[in-house]
Amino acid sequence: MYASGRLRARRPWLALAGVAIAVVLVCAVAAWRPWATPASPAAAVAEPAAAAAPEPLALPENPRVLIFGDSWVYGSAATVPTLGFAYRIGESLGWDAVVDGVRGSGYLKPGIDGPSYGERIAALDPDLDPDLVIVEGSINDRRLYPDGYRDAVAAAWDALAGLYPDAQIVILGPAPQVLPIERATARIDADLAALAAGRGWWYVSPIAEEWITPANYLEVIDIGPVGRDHPSTDGHAYLAQRLAAALTGLSGGSEIVADAPLEDDIVAP
């Protein structure tokens, strides 16, 4: 009898607890609404409006073009630096080209012959007034990436746009110096592509477009002690041809054609 009395005394408390739990469950289900279509992440968090697609490149006859970058722009591993792709494309297309390449330089990393990209851009001639600026690279940031990388890129690009507000700007991403492509290099390529798209700037990716593959790697890259994984003279000629073709695509026409006499010696991807 004593035990039955204790059970009866607990029943009101248990009933109230059961009601409370039921209310909580009903509220939770109502908030969850499993029958509703799940919201996408974009609906949950408002994203900034996408930048407009870049306008097709439109260059005047004999344009002034600034080609800015690292050792690949410098012409490293070519027989002489002036056989580098930046010089070749400028000469073949009739550009008034200004080549500014610093070996070892990147957005984060100071170079052998000069500082990082941001400091170098700050030192550019404000009276240059280029029609087109091509900013190349850089694989040199891969050891320092990702800390501060996007901020460094944004600051450098802000300075460049402020210095030459009327110039068209094309960002030329890093090309792989080794295969398989290093993970940090691939991530740098993805970051630069996203940042360029956010500004409505053209982005050319040698990685995505497979400029350098196992089929042509040894014809493009000098892996010897002198070349140290930079493009050979023939490789620079090939890169000039690929860049000219990419710029033709951005212009929406076929007027940009680079002479590449060594084309037959290069195995295209």
N, C-alpha and C positions, 0 to 999 in steps of 0.2 A: 504494500500500500504506500509506503514511504517513497519508494522509487517512482510509482505512478504519479504521486503529487509533484515531484520535481519536474517530471516531463511536462505535466500540464502547465506548470508555472513558466516554462521556457517558451511555450508555443506562441504567445503574443509577440515576444521579441524576435523569434524566428520569422514570423509572418511579416513583421515590419521590415526586417532585413531583406527578405525576398522581394518585397515591393520596391525597396530602394534599388536593389540590383537590377530589377526589371526596367525601372525608369532609366537607369544609366545605360543599359543595353539599347533601349529604344532610341535614346538621344544619340548614342554612338552610331547606330545604324542609319539614323536620319542624316547625320553629318557625313557619313561615309558614302551613302547612296550607291551601293554596289551595282544597282541597275542602270546608273547613269553612265554616259560615255566618259572615260577618264580624260582629264584635262592634259593637254600636252605641256611640256616644260615651257614652251614659248608662251602659252596662255597663262601659265602660273607666274612667270616672271617677264615683265615687259622688256623686250629687246630694243635697242636703238634702231632707228630706221636704216635700212641698208643704203650704202652709198650708190649713187648713180653709176652706171657702167661708163668706163672711160670713153672719151671721144676718139674716133680713129686718128691715128697719127697723120699730121699734115705738115710736111716740111717744105720750106721754100727751096729754090735751087741753090746749091752750094751752102747748105745751112752750117751754122756754127754749132758744134756738138761737143759737150763735155763728157768724157768717158772717165769715170771715177771708180777706183776700186783698190784691189790688193796686188799681189805679185803676178796674178794672171793678167791684169791690165798693164802692169809694168812691163810684161814680156819676158818674164823669167823662163829660162831653159830654151828659149829661141836662140838661134845662132848669134843674133844681136837683138837687143830689146825691141828695136824698131821693126822687127819681123813678128812681133806679138800681134794677137788678134785685134787689139784696139787700134793699132796703127794701120793694120791691113784693111780693116773695114772702112776706116776713114779715108784712106787713099783710094780704094776701089770705088767708093760711092761718091767721091768728089766732095767730101765734107771738109770744112775748116775745123779740123778736130783738135781738141785740147785733151791730151792724155795725162791723167793724174793717177798714177798707180804707185802705191807704197808697199813694199814687200813686208809681209808679216802683219799688216794692219787689219783691223776689224772694227766693229762698232764698240766693242769692249776693250780690245787688245791694241796697245801701241805697236807700231811697226819697227822695222830695222832702220828705215830711212825717214821716219816721221811718226807723228802721234796717231791716235785712234781717229775714226771717221768724224766724230763730232768736232774735234779740235781742228782737223784738216778742213772741214767745211767752213768753219769760222774764219779760216785764213784765206779762203778763196777770194779772187778778185771780184769785187762787186760790180765792176764795169764790164765783165766778160759778156754778159747778156746772151747766153746761149739759147738757141731755138729748141734744143733737146738736151736733156741730161740723162745719161745712163749710169746707174749706180750698181756696181757688181759686187757680189760676195756677201759674207765671207766665211770660208771654212776656218779662218784663224780664230774665230770666237768659240769654237766647239769645246775647248778645254775649260772655258769660263762660263759657258751657258749652263743654266738659264738665269742665274742671279743677275738682276738688273738689265737683262737683255732688251726686253720690250721697251723699257724706259729709255735706254740708250738709243735705240732705233728711232723712237718717237721724237726725241730731242734733236737728233741729227736731221731727220726729215723735216721737222718744223723749221730748223735753221736754213735748210736748203730751199724750201718753198718760200721762205721770207726773203732770202737773198736773190732768188730768180723767180719772181712771181709769174712771169709771162712764159716761162719755159715749160715744155712738155717733159714729163718725167717718166722714165721706164726703169723699173727695178729688175735687175738681172740676178737671179738667185745663185747660190753656190753650186758649183759643179763638183762631182765626186773626184777626189784625187786618188782614191783607192776604192776597190770593189771587194766585197760588198760595201755598200754605202754605210758609213758610220751612223749610228743612231742619232747622235747629236746633230750631225749635218742634215739629216732628214727632218729633224724637228725644227732646226733653224729655217729650212726651206718652207715648212708649213707656217711658221710664225710670220715670216716675211710676206708670204702670199696673203695671209689674212690681214695683216696690217696695211698692205698696199691696196687690197680690195676696199678696206674701210675708208681709204682716202680717195677712192675712185682713180687710182693710178694703175697703169699697166704693169703686169708682173710676168716675167719670162722665167720658167723653171727648167733648167737643163736636166734636172732630176726627173721631173714628171714627163718631159718630152724625150727622155732617154737619149741624150746626146752622146753619152759615154756608156758603153755596154761591154760585156765580156767579149763580144765579137770584134770591137774596134779598139779596145782599151790600150793595147800595146802599140797601136799605130798613132794614138792620140797623146798618150802620157809617156814621158821619159822617166823610167823607174831607176835609172842609173844614179851613180853618186853625184853627178853634175846636175842632172835634171831634178832629182829628189821629188818625184811625183808631180811635176809640173808639165804642162803641155810642151811637146817637142815643137820644132819649127813647123813640121807638117801638121801637128796637132793644132797649132795656132791658126794655120790657114783654114783648117776644117772648122774651128770654132767661129772664125769670121764668117764663113759661109752659113753656118747654122744660125748665127745671130741675125744676119741679113735676111734670111728666110723668115725668121720669127718676126722681125720688124715689118716685113712685107705683109704678114698676116695681120698685124696690128693696124696697118695703114688701110687695109681693106682693098689693096690693089697689088700690082705686080711691078711697081716702078723701082723697088729697092732690090737690087741684085748685086751681090758681091762677086767679083772675079776670084776664083779659087783654082789656080792652075794645078793644084795638087789633089783635086777632087778624086781622080781615078785611083790615087794611091791610098785613099782613106776608105775603110769599110764602113758604110753608113749603117746605123742601127736598123 
